[in-house]
Amino acid sequence: MKIQDRTFIISGGASGLGKSSAVEIIKAGGYVSILDLSDEEAGQELEKELGPSARFFHCNVLESESIAKAVQGTVDWVKKTGKPLGGVMPGAGIGLPAAVLNRKGEPLNMDDVDFVLGVNLRGVIDLVRQTVVHLAKVDPEGPDGERGVIILVSSSSAFDGQYGQVSYAASKGAVASMALPMARDLAGYGIRVVAVAPSLFVTNLTAGMSDRVRKAIEDTFVFPNRAGNPPDFSILVKHIIENPMLNGAVIRLDGASRLSKL
Ligand SMILES: NC(=O)c1ccc[n+]([C@@H]2O[C@H](COP(=O)([O-])OP(=O)(O)OC[C@H]3O[C@@H](n4cnc5c(N)ncnc54)[C@H](O)[C@@H]3O)[C@@H](O)[C@H]2O)c1
């Protein structure tokens, strides 16, 4: 699908992998609606930085109403620009490492479990379901009659989660598992679904990691022997949008790394 003159919704688009994807889409002539927790002032700064092809909508993906407002805001903006929706990347995500039984013998806190699953799983499904209502009404494009693309953000933790990653791995494993059934659900509307599973990428999410943990993960990268940078992710996002044959897949983006026991 062409990126030019289409609008893509990105949750978590104010930072890291989401922001880099927004930049890449704008570079290719697309428009981006960024949904994030930042306040209006920070949102306006972001709009200034990214230019007129970007709009910011304050949104907490934990709340259906908040998503509904941001999606409606995007639909209204699209009416003004005349650049139809082209897809959604529900990238908002959080960590919150905690072992199922920690070193003090305390069990995992269920509020923390709910929080991680709420943002990383429920929030993803909710944003997708509210967006596809509108995406399904877009005029189909090209010989395949494509209407849009959904780019899910999983993680290598979906396959080789580390100590303290039970909730995070459960959420990201679920996201990876959704790619195929979601692609099957939406095929009749000409909407594709692809999940990306990155290993360690240098973003705010991983900024708080100890040097010991970072080094241990970096050492698992076979080639190149370094953590990923956001542009390594966003060039893949661009390709996923443009390549109609990518559908229902989970793409590992990890320099052949396999996370080890920490
Ligand atoms: N960085 C990595 O190593 C890595 C690896 C694998 C997967 N991921 C996934 O990539 C995605 C992007 O992460 P990142 O590394 O760019 O992190 P990041 O912290 O730089 O960006 C995440 C963004 O999500 C937003 N967000 C968090 N909770 C939200 C909520 N409730 N509602 C709306 N927005 C919310 C944050 O404000 C932030 O802007 C996440 O889903 C993350 O799990 C990251």
The ligand as an SDF file (V2000), in Angstrom:
LIG
                    3D

 44 48  0  0  0  0  0  0  0  0999 V2000
   12.7180   -0.6630   23.2590 N   0  0  0  0  0  0  0  0  0  0  0  0
   12.7550   -1.9740   23.2350 C   0  0  0  0  0  0  0  0  0  0  0  0
   13.7900   -2.6020   23.5120 O   0  0  0  0  0  0  0  0  0  0  0  0
   11.5310   -2.7630   22.8530 C   0  0  0  0  0  0  0  0  0  0  0  0
   11.6940   -4.1160   22.5650 C   0  0  0  0  0  0  0  0  0  0  0  0
   10.5790   -4.8750   22.2280 C   0  0  0  0  0  0  0  0  0  0  0  0
    9.3370   -4.2840   22.1640 C   0  0  0  0  0  0  0  0  0  0  0  0
    9.2030   -2.9540   22.4530 N   0  0  0  0  0  0  0  0  0  0  0  0
    7.8450   -2.3880   22.3810 C   0  0  0  0  0  0  0  0  0  0  0  0
    7.8450   -1.2940   21.5040 O   0  0  0  0  0  0  0  0  0  0  0  0
    6.7970   -0.4100   21.8590 C   0  0  0  0  0  0  0  0  0  0  0  0
    7.3550    1.0040   21.9190 C   0  0  0  0  0  0  0  0  0  0  0  0
    8.2630    1.0690   23.0010 O   0  0  0  0  0  0  0  0  0  0  0  0
    9.5160    2.0410   23.0180 P   0  0  0  0  0  0  0  0  0  0  0  0
   10.7080    1.2100   23.2570 O   0  0  0  0  0  0  0  0  0  0  0  0
    9.4740    2.9540   21.8610 O   0  0  0  0  0  0  0  0  0  0  0  0
    9.2240    2.7910   24.3980 O   0  0  0  0  0  0  0  0  0  0  0  0
    9.0220    4.3340   24.7640 P   0  0  0  0  0  0  0  0  0  0  0  0
    8.8740    4.3420   26.2300 O   0  0  0  0  0  0  0  0  0  0  0  0
   10.0680    5.1640   24.1290 O   0  0  0  0  0  0  0  0  0  0  0  0
    7.6170    4.6720   24.0660 O   0  0  0  0  0  0  0  0  0  0  0  0
    6.4160    4.1410   24.5520 C   0  0  0  0  0  0  0  0  0  0  0  0
    5.3510    5.2250   24.4460 C   0  0  0  0  0  0  0  0  0  0  0  0
    4.1190    4.6500   24.8780 O   0  0  0  0  0  0  0  0  0  0  0  0
    3.4280    5.6480   25.6150 C   0  0  0  0  0  0  0  0  0  0  0  0
    2.4540    5.0360   26.5130 N   0  0  0  0  0  0  0  0  0  0  0  0
    2.6870    4.2600   27.6080 C   0  0  0  0  0  0  0  0  0  0  0  0
    1.5390    3.9510   28.2270 N   0  0  0  0  0  0  0  0  0  0  0  0
    0.5490    4.5270   27.5060 C   0  0  0  0  0  0  0  0  0  0  0  0
   -0.8560    4.5890   27.6500 C   0  0  0  0  0  0  0  0  0  0  0  0
   -1.4940    4.0060   28.6800 N   0  0  0  0  0  0  0  0  0  0  0  0
   -1.5760    5.2740   26.7230 N   0  0  0  0  0  0  0  0  0  0  0  0
   -0.9510    5.9000   25.6950 C   0  0  0  0  0  0  0  0  0  0  0  0
    0.3780    5.8970   25.5110 N   0  0  0  0  0  0  0  0  0  0  0  0
    1.1210    5.2220   26.4180 C   0  0  0  0  0  0  0  0  0  0  0  0
    4.5280    6.3840   26.3890 C   0  0  0  0  0  0  0  0  0  0  0  0
    4.0910    7.6510   26.8330 O   0  0  0  0  0  0  0  0  0  0  0  0
    5.6380    6.4390   25.3560 C   0  0  0  0  0  0  0  0  0  0  0  0
    5.5700    7.6370   24.5830 O   0  0  0  0  0  0  0  0  0  0  0  0
    6.2390   -0.9250   23.1870 C   0  0  0  0  0  0  0  0  0  0  0  0
    5.0570   -1.6520   22.9460 O   0  0  0  0  0  0  0  0  0  0  0  0
    7.3390   -1.8390   23.6850 C   0  0  0  0  0  0  0  0  0  0  0  0
    6.8390   -2.8410   24.5400 O   0  0  0  0  0  0  0  0  0  0  0  0
   10.2640   -2.1860   22.7890 C   0  0  0  0  0  0  0  0  0  0  0  0
  1  2  1  0
  2  3  2  0
  2  4  1  0
  4  5  1  0
  4 44  2  0
  5  6  2  0
  6  7  1  0
  7  8  2  0
  8  9  1  0
  8 44  1  0
  9 10  1  0
  9 42  1  0
 10 11  1  0
 11 12  1  0
 11 40  1  0
 12 13  1  0
 13 14  1  0
 14 15  2  0
 14 16  1  0
 14 17  1  0
 17 18  1  0
 18 19  2  0
 18 20  1  0
 18 21  1  0
 21 22  1  0
 22 23  1  0
 23 24  1  0
 23 38  1  0
 24 25  1  0
 25 26  1  0
 25 36  1  0
 26 27  1  0
 26 35  1  0
 27 28  2  0
 28 29  1  0
 29 30  1  0
 29 35  2  0
 30 31  1  0
 30 32  2  0
 32 33  1  0
 33 34  2  0
 34 35  1  0
 36 37  1  0
 36 38  1  0
 38 39  1  0
 40 41  1  0
 40 42  1  0
 42 43  1  0
M  CHG  2   8   1  16  -1
M  END
$$$$
